[in-house]
Amino acid sequence: MADNKQDLPDDIQKQVKANVFMMKAAEAYEAGEYDDAIDLLKEAISIVPENSSLWFELAKGHRELGEFDKEIDCYKRIVDMKADDGQVWLNMALAYRVIGKYPEEMYALVMAADKGTDITGSDEEKAVIIDRYKELLGQRIQARNPFSHEDRVPVYNPDMDEAADQATCMICFQKIDKRKEEGELLMCPHCKRIGHFVCLASWLQTPSNQICPVCHGLLDFSLENYDMKVALGIEKDKRNKQE
């Protein structure tokens, strides 16, 4: 007797295999075995990578382990597949809040509302979300699109200088020798003003100060974006130099 599975279309067979892993993952999740659940979900995703439900479940597993960056990456994948809804963006907002990325949290909250999805939960829970949005507004937090890199603050490169007359730090107002201090300076990607790495790092670590003090353009500053040896002038960044 022929195997009935052989008569199924290839995509259906893949989904059946993925469902087996998903059911096992659900059992592991219920048992609190989140690492196992994540491994099983990854197996399922390797079979049907465009299944947004699997990515959503994977995000939940990472959240339980406190792996919020990985949780966010899962939601981003869902957005890339255009399968996002209000709940995806709300969960993303909560994850950004935990790791202290408030401009991204603000953006995610706006997107959650824009999707028009009625967020499940009690009226009290909804009030907490609304209060959080108002709190961010009160702190002058500007929404930052986590999918955009246009606000990233680059290390200043004198070989690509478009502001030759600028020779003072935008924060401490001390004179800057652009050549001698190469590698120790950052530049606003909008107005091209420059400042000492240490000065701007201190300024931008305050949530309400995550804008350029000169042009008020939004700045995306995260220490993990920089080679600290380069940023502190210990090494020169050869990659940014024109050949």
Secondary structure, 3 states (H helix, E strand, C coil): CCCHHHHCCHHHHHHHHHHHHHHHHHHHHHCCCHHHHHHHHHHHHHHCCCCHHHHHHHHHHHHHCCCHHHHHHHHHHHHHCCCCCHHHHHHHHHHHHHCCCHHHHHHHHHHHHHCCCCCCCCHHHHHHHHHHHHHHHHCCCCCCCCCCCCCECCECCHHHCCCCCCCECCCCCCECCCCCCCCCEEECCCCCCEEEHHHHHHHHCCHHHCECCCCCCECECCHHHCCHHHHCCCCCCHHHCCC
